[in-house]
Amino acid sequence: MAAISAGRTAAKSENAKSESTFQVTMLPGDGVGPELMHAVKEVFKAASVPVVFDEHHLSEVQNMASEEKLDQVVDSMKESKVALIGKIHTPMEYKGELASYDMRLRRKLDLFANVVHVKSLPGYKTRHNNLDLVIIREQTEGEYSSLEHESAKGVIECLKIITRAKSQRIAKFAFDYATKKGRSKVTAVHKANIMKLGDGLFLQCCEEVAELYPKIKFDTMIIDNCCMQLVQNPYQFDVLVMPNLYGNIIDNLAAGLVGGAGVVPGESYSAEYAVFEMGARHPFAQAVGRNIANPTAMLLSAANMLRHLNLEFHSNLISDAVKKVIKVGKVRTRDLGGYSTTSDFVKSVIDNLHPHYGS
């Protein structure tokens, strides 16, 4: 009798275990993406994270991209609602299709908001320390609308699409984000002095939405001035919201202020999906197979993903371990001025997951 009830208990706990496991779509991407995903898997295993990855390979440069593969990724996302992705490299050559697979995936999932939280890492000194700002970028239209044509020999027309609906949506997202996270100011970044209609509409939508949030300060800044101000005095910024291309540029500039693309996590949202990725998207092709890539950004993105899944304990466990390795400063990858390998960094993170383990 006792054996039967013990068996039932074991079966129950096994069921509970499988029910509490989260499925997450994984796209390793190109460049060092697969190596960074391997780092995430190792850390997740060591931290006993209840996540199962549904892995898909979508790559234009490795000839692993097709409409069928794209549909498989979308089907996986419909089930999981959450993904961890590496950079899907977009080739420069035009092969009859203007929209890259990266863009097509974002459009199919309607991942309209890209969020990059640029925060200084204690223990790693840069020109500006104690930075904490958020860049929110509309990423389904603007300059990335893939509408280009040759109107006359040697004359290319490239259309930038700005719509009221999508501008209002991203502005509302930015103000909701600021409200939820206890932020005090939103800055709309634009070039309405030149693109009076396109960026003018974006700016107008931001101003209209700002009136609905009287507790949050609102100001505007022209994109070129914003670049200079970020380098000179980044402390004046809190949350920045902007159209597509400006966001791409500012993401990278701001990442450079705190240590580069290897340390800044990012995420993209639609009404029903959440995708976690690196804040500054670079494939780091020159680092492939050399065991030198910095896994910090991808590990912090993965920790943010766990927070999104309400796995607060595991999220804190991993982000605290990563930050501790950087703070102690003994294990530094090349981009941060050290000589440690990716494997050294991952091992150090794992050692810091359970600091009292075996002591």
Disulfide bonds with the S-S distance in Angstrom:
none
